[in-house]
Amino acid sequence: MNTAIPGPIDPPARLLMGPGPISAYPSVLRAMGAPLVGQYDPFMTATMNETQELYRQVWGTENEATLLIDGTSRAGIEAAMVSLIRPGDRVLVPVFGRFGHLLAEIAERALAEVHTIEVPWGQVFPVSAIREAVERVKPHLVACVQGDTSTTMLQPLDEIGEICRAHGALFYSDATASLGGNPFEMDAWGLDAATAGLQKCLGGPSGSAPISLSERAVEVARSRARVEAGIREEGDAVSSDFIRSNYFDLAMILDYWGPRRLNHHTEATSMLYGARECARVLLLEGRDAVIERHRLHGDAMLAGVQGLGLAVFGDVAHKMTNVVAVEIPEGVVGDAVRAELLSDFGIEIGTSFGPLHGRVWRIGTMGYNARTDAVLTTLAALEAVLRRHGAAVPAGGGVEAAQGVYAGARS
């Protein structure tokens, strides 16, 4: 059988202005093209150590156990939850969007006794509701999304850690959509575990999941350690209550990243380079400066869509800096608008999930795309397509409103 061999990969030019993935920083893509070395080459282990220190600064932590999980952001979530949850443990998940449901799902798969509390999509939890649930459920672990892109809401975390500590619970947060573009203070907020991905505010591709663990979390993972038989040495732990995943076994992964360099897996070298560059770029600009940049361009996009006469979904006071949910005007087919933005302008925006599917677009301003030209180009293109679909939008209203935000920031 003669099958034509396709040519080299040649993606079309795209401006990714959805909720993620986004266009990566050029320097991240260049870093990922650097030559490979062996997994125990001194350069490799030094790069792993450098990456750990960079992410300690990104997370706002002194945690020694700060490293990468090879895989998408969900790999980091699974590693944290399957390693910290024993079968039968009580887990409390505050759900305010799709990804809270995901945390509950993963906890169930880890055989936890899962308890959820919920607020309507577009809202966040008052701290009093979380305190009441912790006192009632008495969980081993509280698992909470910080920024849920399905609703664009940002859950305040700063008081939850103290509540968890007072009741003997571990506190974990999924910060995939928020880290780098919104404040995150792991140590100051009392978190025991946190995970993220590169493909949002950190400005890289999906495929590597930064994670950080407190000493309390490390103790739990190590109490469940079982080094696999093929690499086990005399004196190695063989817990009967071992972590039920090999790939996501944090006890072994910690030994892989630590001085022992346990041969647990082969590090994804190119992703390591990319993750290192994501953190380096962020810290070179300054963590607070990057957060402020996301706030500025997020404010400009928010003002721009409102300047087009479009309604914004959810409690804007608790919106993430880096994504806005725009209600689709009556009579407009949301997917048709998205398709024309992509085909005619090379711009991608997102739809949403569950009760918001077909009701809102999600427009992101994050990472490399948290910049003026990306915001103004997206607003101008959106106006053009909306007009084509019969929506009565003010001529130049979006761009003008966004430029007003930028002018105010310069004055």
C-alpha positions as CSV (number, residue, x, y, z in Angstrom):
1,M,0.0,0.0,0.0
2,N,1.4,3.4,-1.0
3,T,0.6,6.1,1.5
4,A,1.6,9.7,0.9
5,I,4.0,11.0,3.5
6,P,2.9,14.3,4.9
7,G,5.2,17.3,4.8
8,P,6.8,18.9,7.8
9,I,4.5,20.3,10.4
10,D,3.4,23.8,9.4
11,P,0.7,25.2,11.8
12,P,-1.3,28.3,10.6
13,A,-0.6,31.6,12.3
14,R,-3.0,32.0,15.2
15,L,-3.6,34.6,17.9
16,L,-4.9,32.4,20.8
17,M,-7.2,34.7,22.8
18,G,-9.3,32.0,24.5
19,P,-9.1,30.6,28.0
20,G,-6.0,28.6,27.2
21,P,-3.8,27.3,25.7
22,I,-2.4,30.6,24.6
23,S,0.4,31.7,22.3
24,A,3.7,30.9,24.0
25,Y,6.5,33.3,24.6
26,P,8.9,33.1,21.7
27,S,11.8,32.5,24.1
28,V,10.0,29.5,25.5
29,L,9.6,27.9,22.1
30,R,13.3,28.6,21.4
31,A,14.3,27.0,24.7
32,M,12.3,23.9,23.9
33,G,14.4,23.5,20.7
34,A,17.7,23.3,22.7
35,P,19.7,20.1,22.4
36,L,18.9,17.1,24.6
37,V,21.2,15.7,27.2
38,G,21.1,12.5,29.2
39,Q,18.8,12.5,32.2
40,Y,21.7,12.3,34.7
41,D,24.0,14.6,32.8
42,P,25.3,17.2,35.2
43,F,23.7,19.9,33.0
44,M,20.4,18.1,33.3
45,T,20.4,17.8,37.0
46,A,21.6,21.4,37.4
47,T,18.8,22.5,35.2
48,M,16.3,20.6,37.3
49,N,17.7,22.3,40.5
50,E,17.5,25.7,38.8
51,T,13.9,25.1,37.8
52,Q,13.0,24.1,41.3
53,E,14.4,27.3,42.7
54,L,12.7,29.4,40.0
55,Y,9.3,27.9,40.8
56,R,9.7,28.5,44.5
57,Q,9.7,32.2,43.7
58,V,6.8,31.8,41.3
59,W,4.7,30.1,44.0
60,G,5.8,32.3,46.8
61,T,7.2,29.5,48.9
62,E,10.3,28.1,50.6
63,N,9.1,24.5,50.0
64,E,12.0,22.2,49.1
65,A,9.4,19.9,47.5
66,T,8.8,22.2,44.5
67,L,9.2,20.5,41.1
68,L,7.5,19.5,37.9
69,I,5.2,16.6,37.0
70,D,5.6,15.4,33.5
71,G,2.2,15.8,31.8
72,T,-0.5,18.4,31.4
73,S,-1.9,20.4,34.4
74,R,-4.3,17.5,35.1
75,A,-1.2,15.3,35.7
76,G,-0.2,17.6,38.5
77,I,-3.7,17.5,40.0
78,E,-3.8,13.7,39.9
79,A,-0.3,13.4,41.4
80,A,-1.3,15.6,44.3
81,M,-4.6,14.0,45.0
82,V,-3.7,10.3,44.6
83,S,-0.6,10.8,46.7
84,L,-2.3,12.7,49.5
85,I,-5.7,10.8,49.7
86,R,-6.0,7.4,51.2
87,P,-9.1,5.3,50.4
88,G,-11.8,6.4,52.8
89,D,-10.3,9.8,53.6
90,R,-12.8,12.7,53.7
91,V,-12.3,15.3,51.1
92,L,-14.1,18.6,50.8
93,V,-14.4,20.3,47.4
94,P,-16.0,23.7,47.1
95,V,-17.4,23.7,43.5
96,F,-18.0,26.9,41.6
97,G,-17.4,25.7,38.1
98,R,-16.4,22.8,35.9
99,F,-13.0,22.3,37.5
100,G,-14.3,22.0,41.0
101,H,-16.3,19.1,39.6
102,L,-13.0,17.7,38.2
103,L,-11.4,17.8,41.6
104,A,-14.3,15.9,43.1
105,E,-14.1,13.4,40.3
106,I,-10.4,12.7,40.8
107,A,-10.9,12.4,44.6
108,E,-13.7,9.9,44.0
109,R,-11.3,7.9,41.7
110,A,-8.8,8.0,44.6
111,L,-11.6,6.3,46.7
112,A,-12.1,9.3,48.9
113,E,-15.3,10.0,50.8
114,V,-16.1,13.2,48.8
115,H,-18.2,16.1,50.2
116,T,-19.0,19.1,48.0
117,I,-20.5,22.5,48.6
118,E,-21.7,24.6,45.6
119,V,-22.5,28.1,44.6
120,P,-24.1,29.1,41.3
121,W,-21.7,29.5,38.4
122,G,-20.5,33.1,38.3
123,Q,-20.1,33.4,42.1
124,V,-17.4,32.5,44.6
125,F,-17.6,31.2,48.2
126,P,-17.7,33.5,51.2
127,V,-15.1,32.3,53.7
128,S,-17.9,31.6,56.2
129,A,-19.4,28.9,53.9
130,I,-16.0,27.1,53.7
131,R,-15.4,27.4,57.4
132,E,-18.9,25.9,58.2
133,A,-18.2,23.0,55.8
134,V,-14.8,22.3,57.2
135,E,-16.3,22.2,60.7
136,R,-19.1,20.0,59.6
137,V,-17.2,17.5,57.4
138,K,-13.9,17.4,59.3
139,P,-12.0,16.6,56.1
140,H,-8.5,15.2,55.7
141,L,-8.1,17.4,52.6
142,V,-9.8,20.6,51.3
143,A,-9.3,20.8,47.5
144,C,-10.2,24.1,45.9
145,V,-9.7,25.6,42.5
146,Q,-8.3,29.2,42.7
147,G,-9.3,30.4,39.2
148,D,-11.9,28.4,37.3
149,T,-11.8,29.3,33.6
150,S,-15.2,27.8,33.0
151,T,-16.8,30.7,34.9
152,T,-13.8,33.1,35.0
153,M,-14.2,33.4,38.8
154,L,-11.2,33.7,41.2
155,Q,-11.9,32.2,44.6
156,P,-10.1,34.1,47.5
157,L,-7.8,31.6,49.3
158,D,-6.0,33.8,51.8
159,E,-8.1,32.8,54.8
160,I,-8.8,29.1,54.0
161,G,-5.4,27.8,55.0
162,E,-5.8,29.0,58.5
163,I,-9.2,27.3,58.8
164,C,-7.8,24.1,57.5
165,R,-4.8,24.2,59.9
166,A,-7.1,24.8,62.8
167,H,-9.1,21.7,62.0
168,G,-6.2,19.4,61.0
169,A,-6.9,19.4,57.3
170,L,-4.5,19.6,54.4
171,F,-5.2,22.5,51.9
172,Y,-4.7,22.0,48.2
173,S,-5.4,24.4,45.3
174,D,-5.4,23.9,41.6
175,A,-4.0,27.2,40.2
176,T,-3.7,26.1,36.6
177,A,-5.6,29.0,35.2
178,S,-4.5,31.7,37.7
179,L,-0.8,31.3,38.6
180,G,1.3,34.1,37.2
181,G,-1.6,36.4,36.4
182,N,-3.2,36.7,39.8
183,P,-1.6,36.9,43.3
184,F,-0.7,33.5,44.7
185,E,1.2,33.2,48.1
186,M,1.6,29.6,48.9
187,D,3.3,30.0,52.3
188,A,1.5,33.1,53.5
189,W,-1.9,31.5,52.7
190,G,-1.0,28.3,54.4
191,L,-1.3,25.9,51.4
192,D,0.0,22.4,51.7
193,A,-0.1,21.5,48.0
194,A,-0.6,23.5,44.8
195,T,-0.4,22.6,41.1
196,A,-0.6,24.5,37.8
197,G,0.1,24.2,34.1
198,L,2.2,26.3,31.7
199,Q,-0.5,27.0,29.1
200,K,-2.2,30.0,30.7
201,C,-0.6,33.0,32.4
202,L,2.9,31.3,32.5
203,G,3.0,31.6,28.7
204,G,4.1,28.1,27.6
205,P,2.7,25.0,26.0
206,S,0.6,22.4,27.9
207,G,2.7,19.4,29.0
208,S,4.4,20.2,32.3
209,A,2.7,20.7,35.7
210,P,4.5,22.8,38.3
211,I,3.8,21.5,41.9
212,S,4.8,22.5,45.4
213,L,4.3,20.6,48.6
214,S,4.6,21.7,52.2
215,E,6.4,19.5,54.8
216,R,3.1,18.3,56.0
217,A,2.1,17.1,52.5
218,V,5.5,15.5,52.0
219,E,5.1,13.6,55.2
220,V,1.8,12.1,54.0
221,A,3.2,11.1,50.6
222,R,6.3,9.6,52.2
223,S,4.2,7.7,54.7
224,R,2.7,5.9,51.7
225,A,6.0,5.2,49.9
226,R,6.7,2.0,48.1
227,V,9.7,2.0,45.7
228,E,9.0,-0.3,42.8
229,A,10.7,-3.7,42.9
230,G,12.9,-3.2,39.9
231,I,14.8,-0.3,41.5
232,R,14.2,-1.0,45.2
233,E,17.3,-1.1,47.4
234,E,17.8,-2.5,50.9
235,G,16.1,-0.4,53.4
236,D,13.6,1.3,51.0
237,A,10.1,1.8,52.2
238,V,7.4,-0.7,51.2
239,S,4.2,0.7,52.7
240,S,1.1,-1.5,52.7
241,D,-0.9,1.7,52.2
242,F,1.1,2.6,49.2
243,I,0.1,5.3,46.6
244,R,-2.1,3.6,44.0
245,S,-0.4,5.1,41.0
246,N,3.1,4.4,39.9
247,Y,3.5,7.3,37.5
248,F,2.0,9.9,39.9
249,D,3.6,8.5,43.0
250,L,4.9,11.7,44.6
251,A,7.1,9.7,47.1
252,M,9.1,8.3,44.2
253,I,9.0,11.5,42.2
254,L,10.4,13.4,45.1
255,D,13.3,11.0,45.2
256,Y,13.8,11.4,41.4
257,W,14.1,15.2,41.8
258,G,16.1,15.0,45.1
259,P,19.7,14.0,45.8
260,R,19.0,10.3,45.3
261,R,17.9,10.8,41.7
262,L,15.8,7.7,41.8
263,N,15.3,6.3,38.3
264,H,11.5,6.6,38.4
265,H,11.0,7.9,34.9
266,T,12.9,9.8,32.2
267,E,12.3,13.5,32.6
268,A,10.7,15.3,29.6
269,T,13.8,17.3,28.8
270,S,12.3,19.7,26.3
271,M,9.3,20.4,28.5
272,L,11.8,21.0,31.4
273,Y,13.6,23.6,29.3
274,G,10.2,25.2,28.4
275,A,9.0,25.3,32.0
276,R,12.3,26.7,33.2
277,E,12.0,29.5,30.6
278,C,8.4,30.3,31.6
279,A,9.5,30.9,35.2
280,R,12.7,32.8,34.1
281,V,10.7,35.2,31.9
282,L,8.2,35.8,34.6
283,L,10.8,36.5,37.3
284,L,12.9,38.6,35.0
285,E,9.9,40.9,34.4
286,G,9.0,40.7,38.1
287,R,6.2,38.6,39.6
288,D,4.2,41.7,40.7
289,A,4.8,43.4,37.4
290,V,3.5,40.4,35.5
291,I,0.4,40.3,37.7
292,E,-0.1,44.0,37.1
293,R,0.3,43.5,33.3
294,H,-2.4,40.9,33.4
295,R,-4.7,43.2,35.4
296,L,-4.2,46.1,32.9
297,H,-4.9,44.1,29.8
298,G,-7.7,42.2,31.4
299,D,-9.3,45.5,32.4
300,A,-8.8,46.8,28.9
301,M,-10.5,43.7,27.4
302,L,-13.3,44.0,29.9
303,A,-13.9,47.6,29.1
304,G,-13.7,46.8,25.4
305,V,-16.4,44.1,25.3
306,Q,-18.6,46.4,27.4
307,G,-17.8,49.2,25.0
308,L,-19.3,47.0,22.3
309,G,-22.5,46.8,24.4
310,L,-21.9,43.2,25.4
311,A,-22.9,41.9,28.8
312,V,-20.3,40.2,31.0
313,F,-21.1,37.1,32.9
314,G,-20.6,36.6,36.6
315,D,-19.5,38.6,39.6
316,V,-16.9,41.0,38.0
317,A,-15.5,41.9,41.4
318,H,-14.3,38.3,41.7
319,K,-13.2,37.8,38.1
320,M,-9.7,36.6,37.2
321,T,-7.5,39.2,35.7
322,N,-6.8,37.1,32.6
323,V,-10.1,35.9,31.2
324,V,-13.6,37.4,30.7
325,A,-16.9,35.6,30.0
326,V,-18.9,37.6,27.5
327,E,-22.6,36.8,27.1
328,I,-23.5,36.0,23.4
329,P,-26.0,38.5,22.1
330,E,-29.5,37.3,21.4
331,G,-29.9,36.1,17.8
332,V,-26.2,35.5,17.3
333,V,-24.8,32.0,16.8
334,G,-21.8,31.9,19.1
335,D,-20.0,29.1,17.4
336,A,-20.4,30.7,14.0
337,V,-18.8,33.9,15.3
338,R,-15.9,31.9,16.8
339,A,-15.4,30.1,13.5
340,E,-15.3,33.3,11.5
341,L,-12.9,35.0,13.9
342,L,-10.6,32.0,13.4
343,S,-11.0,31.6,9.6
344,D,-10.9,35.3,8.7
345,F,-8.7,36.8,11.4
346,G,-6.7,33.9,12.7
347,I,-8.0,34.7,16.2
348,E,-9.3,32.0,18.6
349,I,-11.7,32.7,21.5
350,G,-13.4,30.1,23.6
351,T,-16.8,28.7,24.4
352,S,-17.7,27.3,27.8
353,F,-19.0,24.1,29.4
354,G,-22.1,22.8,31.1
355,P,-24.8,25.5,31.8
356,L,-22.7,28.1,30.0
357,H,-22.1,26.2,26.8
358,G,-23.5,28.3,23.9
359,R,-24.3,31.1,26.3
360,V,-20.9,32.8,26.7
361,W,-17.6,33.3,24.9
362,R,-14.5,33.3,27.0
363,I,-11.8,35.7,25.9
364,G,-8.3,35.5,27.5
365,T,-5.5,38.0,27.9
366,M,-2.8,36.0,29.4
367,G,0.9,35.3,29.2
368,Y,2.5,36.5,26.0
369,N,-0.9,37.7,24.8
370,A,-1.5,40.1,27.7
371,R,-0.4,43.0,25.6
372,T,-2.0,46.0,23.9
373,D,-1.9,45.0,20.2
374,A,-3.5,41.6,21.0
375,V,-6.3,43.2,22.9
376,L,-7.1,45.8,20.3
377,T,-6.8,43.5,17.4
378,T,-9.2,41.0,19.0
379,L,-11.8,43.7,19.8
380,A,-11.6,45.2,16.3
381,A,-12.1,41.7,14.8
382,L,-14.9,40.8,17.1
383,E,-16.7,44.0,16.2
384,A,-16.4,43.3,12.5
385,V,-17.7,39.7,12.8
386,L,-20.6,40.8,15.1
387,R,-21.7,43.4,12.6
388,R,-21.6,40.7,9.9
389,H,-24.0,38.7,12.1
390,G,-26.4,41.5,12.5
391,A,-25.5,42.6,16.0
392,A,-25.9,46.3,16.7
393,V,-22.6,47.2,18.2
394,P,-21.1,50.8,18.4
395,A,-18.6,51.6,15.7
396,G,-15.2,51.5,17.2
397,G,-16.7,51.2,20.7
398,G,-14.6,48.3,21.8
399,V,-11.2,49.6,20.7
400,E,-12.0,53.1,22.0
401,A,-13.0,51.8,25.5
402,A,-9.9,49.7,25.7
403,Q,-7.7,52.6,24.7
404,G,-9.3,54.6,27.4
405,V,-8.1,52.1,30.0
406,Y,-4.6,52.3,28.5
407,A,-4.6,56.1,28.5
408,G,-5.7,56.1,32.1
409,A,-2.8,53.8,33.0
410,R,-0.3,56.1,31.3
411,S,-1.6,59.3,32.9
